[in-house]
């Protein structure tokens, strides 16, 4: 491994510390090196707080003149909640800046790199670009397509059931899987479920981690068929995050923090239109937790980017038991949702199947 790669991997490691806290900004890490010695490190810890470059420069006592700056994303060149990082770096006079990837945000989009080069600073771009893009996959999609990155999650038995024929679902998966789901909630901006899940399971949809509450996601509930009741726990939780209910035009619901009106789409509400609305509200990442009808609608609408299916070593059986993905389903195998980059990881007694939805073209 070259010295450049070593320090960029360290910058990526630092960037990941901001998971779940930087949205709608990206996770960014920065390492500053001179003659093989690290002068300063930093990462973007939270939206509205100093960027990674600012923290790294501040940690480098004595300045960074002549040093090399490793940063996982192109330094910003525009005024947002904080001043441009390019101005800071130009004043600090490093000899070289190594950037993992261009910033897809049109406000930056190469302008930061140009500003550094115009100031006489050597800039190299593309080191560990794939790793940097994977770290910020939600941010990249949000900036390029104005849609949140959508993760479809479920916990099911080996035969694909979410619950028994009576609706009993406590618990399909084991404790380790349930703990990982709370870790996922801590990292995403919003969580989406259907009204049937709320009425049957009465979840709070909060984040509960060992030793800490964690960050609650915005709770988004679909109610296309007027099934929801305001007496459910989700409307009475002590949480800094709001609960939004999504309804067809012309209907109202008392009890939610806000009602989002969305037109009809295949199988219910127009989920693509909902994703656009959520993206406009700075929801960069969304976790769909079901149930089976909601997951089916999401796959049918083509909004899912990634599937996380926790498979428990149980056989439930029953033609009337709730399956992981319900709806009408496809008529031909050729029309099935194709997945790629699939991995299987043991999680306690369960198995986590993780895969990305294959994009056409």
Secondary structure, 3 states (H helix, E strand, C coil): CCHHHHHHHHHHHHHHHHCCCCCCCCCCEEEEEECCEEEEEEECCCCCCCCHHHHHHHHCCCCCCCCEEEECCCCCCCCCCCCCHHHHHHHHCCCEEEECCCCCCCCCCCHHHHHHHHCCCEEEECCCHHHHHHHCHHHHHHHHHCCCEEEEEEEEECCCECCCCCCCCCCCCCHHHHHHHHHHHHHCCEEEEEHHHHHHHCCCCCCCECCECCCCCEEEEECCCCCCCCCCHHHCCCCCCCEEEEECCCCCCCCCCEEEECCEECCEECHHHHHHHHHHCCCCEEEEEECHHHHHHHHHHCCCCEEEEEEECCCCCCCCCCECCCCCCCCCHHHCCCEEEEEEEEECCEEEEEEEECCCC
